[in-house]
Amino acid sequence: MENIQVALLTVLMFFLLVSLHEWGHFYFARRAGILVREFAIGFGPKLFSIKRGETRYTLRLLPIGGFVRMAGEDPEIVEVQPGQTLAVRVKDDLVTRIYLDRLDERSGVMRGEVKSLDLERDLFITLDVDGEIERYSIHPQALIIARGRETQIAPIDRQFGHKSVGKRALAIFAGPVMNFLLAFVLFATYLVLQGVPVENSSKVFISKVLPDTPAQQSGLVNGDWVKSINGEPIGGDVDKFVKQINDSAGKPMNWIVERDGTEVTLKVTPDAQTGKIGIYPTGEMKKPSAGETISFASKSMVEMTKRIFEGFRKLIFGEFKLDDLGGPVKTTKVTVEIAKEGIDQLTLWAAVLSLYLGIFNLLPIPALDGSRLLFLGLEAIRGRPIDPNRESMVHFIGFAMLMLLMIVVTYNDIIGLVRR
């Protein structure tokens, strides 16, 4: 696979994993009537930004995740206070724009001092305009413009914190669920790409040739049908085929393989120490049935989930070293190496990463989805929400710690690459 293809597939894989997770949050937040201010892939400075409808879609510098910013999750950035002088634009008897600065440059607006206002419930603003008190109703999607930025107001019924616990929990839980669904689909896709063994196969194929091995050096390639070794037909017995190779350690073997309908003669010498040549042999393969595909995907999900939790257990009890952990750099390096092996292997790896991302996000670690669900669970039990300021502080500290860990792991990844 060409380097450009590998790079594109690697970027596409990460984009798919993150964007589908965030789309889950986005979709169910919108269904609940929550105003979604931003749908972001990545963190840090913006590289690309476009607004469609009520939501701004952004691509950010650091490719370490993403987020969906919902109205009411955090304190709103723009505030309007009584006594403040501003300008409003009115259309069809409703305020559609509220300007907080550069008032002299605004045309077609009404300028005055704020006497009273409500941007959440009653949606009105009262202005003192040249000594006259004017009261205006505000459009529920009115924009506040300040310092060149537009911020849509969020009436109380559009804010995250004022939706039911169930709707909020669904909007949060939907992110990991999307990763689980994607993992299932990718495991199933991998089986379709690979196929399943045919019973009583009459042929042996080379499904994969490892680099820098006797097999590659002899000219074997993926997909070769091995017809005979040293004049002896192979048939479909993979075990017999492997035994013949192992019994010929260090000895040249004469192979006849069929490639693209043409017989090719090769001389293959297994490694003298291991008796291996660096291949993955397989019998004839067929397309799996729907039942086989679903069964494989289900079993893969269960088995890989067990392995992931075993990894968490080792991490908690200190059975891992720092070098065993991988940040974005190491993960990208591994992904690139796997992508070089083919689309089927990259599909399998993407399935594992998607499953891991879904499980990791459900851990009760501050700033992750699991922690937010925990706070919602406590709210449901208590019958009232946790102090939003305290919850925000917990998530902020958790996010800072995760970023610190990410920096340490990434630094270790880079040092490891340099040393090699």
SULKABEL-V897436 format. One record per residue. N is the residue number from 1. RES is the residue in one small letter. SS is DSSP state (H for helix, E for strand, C for the rest). Layout:
n	res	ss
N	RES	SS
N	RES	SS
This chain:
n	res	ss
1	m	C
2	e	C
3	n	H
4	i	H
5	q	H
6	v	H
7	a	H
8	l	H
9	l	H
10	t	H
11	v	H
12	l	H
13	m	H
14	f	H
15	f	H
16	l	H
17	l	H
18	v	H
19	s	H
20	l	H
21	h	H
22	e	H
23	w	H
24	g	H
25	h	H
26	f	H
27	y	H
28	f	H
29	a	H
30	r	H
31	r	H
32	a	C
33	g	C
34	i	C
35	l	C
36	v	E
37	r	E
38	e	E
39	f	E
40	a	E
41	i	E
42	g	E
43	f	E
44	g	E
45	p	E
46	k	E
47	l	E
48	f	E
49	s	E
50	i	E
51	k	E
52	r	E
53	g	C
54	e	C
55	t	E
56	r	E
57	y	E
58	t	E
59	l	E
60	r	E
61	l	E
62	l	E
63	p	E
64	i	E
65	g	E
66	g	E
67	f	E
68	v	E
69	r	E
70	m	E
71	a	C
72	g	C
73	e	C
74	d	C
75	p	C
76	e	C
77	i	C
78	v	C
79	e	C
80	v	C
81	q	C
82	p	C
83	g	C
84	q	C
85	t	E
86	l	E
87	a	E
88	v	E
89	r	E
90	v	E
91	k	E
92	d	C
93	d	C
94	l	E
95	v	E
96	t	E
97	r	E
98	i	E
99	y	E
100	l	C
101	d	C
102	r	C
103	l	H
104	d	H
105	e	H
106	r	C
107	s	C
108	g	C
109	v	C
110	m	E
111	r	E
112	g	E
113	e	E
114	v	E
115	k	E
116	s	E
117	l	E
118	d	E
119	l	C
120	e	C
121	r	C
122	d	C
123	l	C
124	f	E
125	i	E
126	t	E
127	l	E
128	d	E
129	v	E
130	d	C
131	g	C
132	e	E
133	i	E
134	e	E
135	r	E
136	y	E
137	s	E
138	i	E
139	h	E
140	p	E
141	q	E
142	a	E
143	l	E
144	i	E
145	i	E
146	a	E
147	r	C
148	g	C
149	r	E
150	e	E
151	t	E
152	q	E
153	i	C
154	a	C
155	p	C
156	i	H
157	d	H
158	r	H
159	q	C
160	f	H
161	g	H
162	h	H
163	k	C
164	s	C
165	v	H
166	g	H
167	k	H
168	r	H
169	a	H
170	l	H
171	a	H
172	i	H
173	f	H
174	a	H
175	g	H
176	p	H
177	v	H
178	m	H
179	n	H
180	f	H
181	l	H
182	l	H
183	a	H
184	f	H
185	v	H
186	l	H
187	f	H
188	a	H
189	t	H
190	y	H
191	l	H
192	v	H
193	l	H
194	q	H
195	g	C
196	v	E
197	p	E
198	v	C
199	e	C
200	n	C
201	s	C
202	s	C
203	k	C
204	v	E
205	f	E
206	i	E
207	s	E
208	k	E
209	v	E
210	l	C
211	p	C
212	d	C
213	t	C
214	p	H
215	a	H
216	q	H
217	q	H
218	s	H
219	g	C
220	l	C
221	v	C
222	n	C
223	g	C
224	d	C
225	w	E
226	v	E
227	k	E
228	s	E
229	i	E
230	n	C
231	g	C
232	e	E
233	p	E
234	i	C
235	g	C
236	g	C
237	d	C
238	v	H
239	d	H
240	k	H
241	f	H
242	v	H
243	k	H
244	q	H
245	i	H
246	n	H
247	d	C
248	s	C
249	a	C
250	g	C
251	k	C
252	p	E
253	m	E
254	n	E
255	w	E
256	i	E
257	v	E
258	e	E
259	r	E
260	d	C
261	g	C
262	t	E
263	e	E
264	v	E
265	t	E
266	l	E
267	k	E
268	v	E
269	t	E
270	p	C
271	d	C
272	a	C
273	q	C
274	t	C
275	g	C
276	k	C
277	i	C
278	g	C
279	i	E
280	y	E
281	p	E
282	t	E
283	g	E
284	e	C
285	m	E
286	k	E
287	k	C
288	p	C
289	s	C
290	a	H
291	g	H
292	e	H
293	t	H
294	i	H
295	s	H
296	f	H
297	a	H
298	s	H
299	k	H
300	s	H
301	m	H
302	v	H
303	e	H
304	m	H
305	t	H
306	k	H
307	r	H
308	i	H
309	f	H
310	e	H
311	g	H
312	f	H
313	r	H
314	k	H
315	l	H
316	i	H
317	f	C
318	g	C
319	e	C
320	f	C
321	k	C
322	l	H
323	d	H
324	d	H
325	l	C
326	g	C
327	g	C
328	p	H
329	v	H
330	k	H
331	t	H
332	t	H
333	k	H
334	v	H
335	t	H
336	v	H
337	e	H
338	i	H
339	a	H
340	k	C
341	e	C
342	g	C
343	i	H
344	d	H
345	q	H
346	l	H
347	t	H
348	l	H
349	w	H
350	a	H
351	a	H
352	v	H
353	l	H
354	s	H
355	l	H
356	y	H
357	l	H
358	g	H
359	i	H
360	f	H
361	n	H
362	l	C
363	l	C
364	p	C
365	i	C
366	p	C
367	a	C
368	l	C
369	d	H
370	g	H
371	s	H
372	r	H
373	l	H
374	l	H
375	f	H
376	l	H
377	g	H
378	l	H
379	e	H
380	a	H
381	i	H
382	r	H
383	g	C
384	r	C
385	p	C
386	i	C
387	d	C
388	p	H
389	n	H
390	r	H
391	e	H
392	s	H
393	m	H
394	v	H
395	h	H
396	f	H
397	i	H
398	g	H
399	f	H
400	a	H
401	m	H
402	l	H
403	m	H
404	l	H
405	l	H
406	m	H
407	i	H
408	v	H
409	v	H
410	t	H
411	y	H
412	n	H
413	d	H
414	i	H
415	i	H
416	g	H
417	l	H
418	v	H
419	r	H
420	r	C
